Amino acid sequence: MTRASSAADELVRLRDRLREVEAALREADAEEARLVAEIAKVDEQAGYYDSLAGDMKRDLQPPSLSGLVRSFRR
């Protein structure tokens, strides 16, 4: 009977461990989804600031000689 009892105890222990592992996997999946969404936001912001920096450089850059000549021709 101790052998059957030992096997039953082991089965209960393994089922508990299985539930723990499944819960950890669900948490990891939720964390992954949260991080993917956060990365998407950061990518969007980086694109915005990259284009903003380019616009600012164009606006603040001193005019070139050819640009000045073209503006006088108009």
RASUL-V640927 format. One record per helix or strand of 2 or more residues. SS is the DSSP state (~ for helix, > for strand). FROM is the first residue (numbers start at 1). LEN is the number of residues. If there is no record, write none. Layout:
ss = <SS:SS>
from = <FROM:FROM>
len = <LEN:LEN>
This chain:
ss = <~:~>
from = <2:65>
len = <59:9>
